[in-house]
Amino acid sequence: MAQFEHKFIDTNGIRMHYVEAGAGPLVVLCHGFPESWYSWRHQLQALAASGFRVVAPDQRGYGQTTAPDAIDAYHIFNLTGDIVGLVNGLGASGAAIVGHDWGAPVAWHCALLRPDLFYACGLLSVPYFPRPPLKPSNLWTMLEGADRIHYQHYFQEPGVAEADFERDVRASMKKILFGASGDAPPSGEFSFLLPRGQRMFDLMPEPSTLPSWLTEADIDFFAGEFKRSGIRGGLNWYRNIDRNWELTPFLDGAKLRQPSMFAAGEHDVVLKMLPLKVQDLVGSQMPACRSCTVIPGVGHWIQQERPDEVNRLLLEFLKGL
């Protein structure tokens, strides 16, 4: 990957590592959990070759970027401020922003809070949805039962999920990348409801062979990053979900009005958690959405599982702006 430049920038009180490729209009790619800039390895190359300046940061708590100790350092205003500082530090007057998984809320909050800076927004796996009337933790409780717990609830107690994930980082990464993909068998698919009292990574099988889109070298890279940084920073994003809700009452009823696009995999667990069809949600909350695509046979890691198709969708969107 010699064509990628690894750089650092000071932003919002942290030191952020990012990877850059190409020249032209700026596109910022925001990864999700538990990932890094590397999740965008296929998009960096394709978008740069098509005339864009593409930047993929390790977000707060990940990779080579600063990971503050305090849980409340990971609320949505800090996550958004990190990206604003990145764009300003790059000297750009504006950017299109694309987010996958947790990167999607970062992307849409950038668009909602700084429409002067972020003129277009692409979302993968997680569609924009308005601030709910209840705290997220209350919504989890409504879905849980006496013998089941929501995985985001499982992530709340400091130290519990860390110990689970870090017992064998490489095996954990292999399990979650396979289990939440479109290649996992129904019996081994990641479920958002877990049996109470069990460790999440004990419930996911380790594949005997990897799917074609995932290599041992890919697993080695992700595992190496988390062996160095730990998983606590990424989990702290989840530990601010209620805090984010409390900080943003002014966003009640807000719609994502910039030109936008959405894509997800048919088997993405996020779609199973939505209270209505994703097409209806996108149609009502993203009025300037130019495409809403559900790719058959694909799971949660959409830009890694089907890079060529995702690259095509992104380039159609970006070139049409």
Helices and strands as residue ranges (DSSP letters): E 5-11, E 14-21, E 26-30, G 37-40, H 41-49, E 53-57, G 71-74, H 76-89, E 95-100, H 103-113, E 118-124, H 136-143, E 148-150, H 151-154, H 160-166, H 169-179, G 186-188, E 193-195, G 200-202, H 216-229, H 232-238, H 241-247, G 249-251, E 260-265, H 269-273, H 278-285, E 289-295, H 302-305, H 307-319
